[in-house]
């Protein structure tokens, strides 16, 4: 398991939300692909979808909930 995947494992272990970039569009696809081999993330998103999700989560709104 690589460092990034290990970090995601610890995030998951302590109740955090795991977000992984879609490997098909990642510059280094092996990084998110490795994460997907070892974990089931909460979200697998394209890069342009990540910021809106993170803003929603930071503001306490689950995705799909009105803001």
N, C-alpha and C positions, 0 to 999 in steps of 0.2 A: 504494500500500500504506500502511495506517495504522500509527501507532507501535506499537500492541499486536501487530499482525501481523508487523511488522518484528522486534520482540522475540522472537516465537515462531520466526521464521525463524532468528535467531541461536542460539536454544536448540537447534533441530534441527541446525544446522550444526556445533555443537560437541558433538553426541552426546547432548543432553538429551532428555527425554521431553516430548512436547507433549500437553497436555490442554486441550480446548475445551469450553465449556458448550454444551449442546444449544440451538441458536438458538430453537427453538419455545417455550422457557420463560424465555429471558433477558429481563430488563427492557428492555435495548437490544439487540435481536436483530441489528442490523447489525454489531455488534462481532464476535460469533462467526461470523456469516455471512461476513464479510470474511476472517476467518482461514481458513475452509473453502474460499473461492475460490482462495486462494494456497498452501495447505498441505494435506498429508494428515496429520492428527494421529494420535497413537497411540491416543487415546481421545476420544470425544465422549460426554459424560455429562450426566445431569440433575444439578442442583446438589446434591441430597441423596446422590449417589453419589460426589462428588468427595473429600470428607474421608476416607472409608474407603480409597479408592484411594491418596491421598497418604500416609496413615499406613503402608499396606503398602509403598509404594515407599520411604519414608523409613527403614523398618526393614529394607530389603533383601529383602523378599519380593515376587516377581513375583505379580501377581493370579492367583488360583487355587491358589497353593502354600500348603500347611498352615503355620500359624504356631506 
